[in-house]
């Protein structure tokens, strides 16, 4: 194996390892965001439970929100699909 081949192989291994660690960190941030948004705990109690400083929590949640994929668009109604009937309007007689 030549020097350039060895350098390329080393770069590939390092690049794969760093990509893997980046993906794992991104997944952890996404899980943290989901846990925070669904938690009934106060912010202070959530930070204590996860052993995260409150200032660090803000940064992690902000980054996770930036990395999150956009929400899917609502399904479109076919133009020829029948509309649901509106509920009857109740009129009160006086």
N, C-alpha and C positions, 0 to 999 in steps of 0.2 A: 504494500500500500504506500503510495507516495505521500509526501507531506501535505499537498493540497487535498488529496482524498481524505487524509486523516483529519485535517482541519474542517472539511465539509462534514464528515461523520460526527466530529465533536460538536459542531454547531447544531446539527440536526438533533442530537441527543439533548443538548442544552435547551434548544428551542422547544422541543416536545415537552421537556420537564417544566419549563416556565409556562407554557401554554396550559398544561395540566393543572399547575398550581393556580394559575389565573382563573381557570374554569371552576375549580373547587372554591376559590374565594368568592367568585361571583354567585355561585350556588348558595354558599353560606349567607351572603348578604340578602339574597332573595328569600331564603327561609326565615331570616331574622325579620325582614319587612312583613312577611305574611304573618308571623307569630305576633309581631307588635300590633298590626292592624286588627287582628282577631282577638287580642287579649283584653280581658276585662280589668287587668291590673292597672294601677296608676303608673305613670312614667317612672317614678322613683322605684317602685317595687319591681317593675319589669327590668330596670337596669340592675337592681340588686340580684334578681333571679338569674339573669344572664351574665352577671359579673362584668358589666360594661359601664364605663364612666358615662354620665349623661351627655357630656360634650362629644364624646366619641360616637354615641348613639345617633346624634343628629347627622353627623358626617356619613355614617354607614347607611342610614335610611335614605339620605339624599342621593347617595351613589346608587343604591339599589333601585330607587325610583327612576333614575336616569337610565339604568341598564335594563329596566323591565320592558318587555315587548309591548307595543300598543294594544289596547283592548280591541277585540274583534268587533267589526261592524255588525249592527243588528241585522237579522235576516230581512231581505227585501220581500215585500208582498208582490205577488204576481199581479200585473195589471188586470188580468181577467178573473182573478180570484174574487169570490163573492165577499162582500163586506158583512161584518157581524151586525145584526140589528141593534140599534140603540135601545137601552132600557126605556120603558114607557115613562113619560113625565107625569108625575102625580100632581094634580091640581086640587088644591083645597078649596072647598066651597065655603062661603061665609054665610 
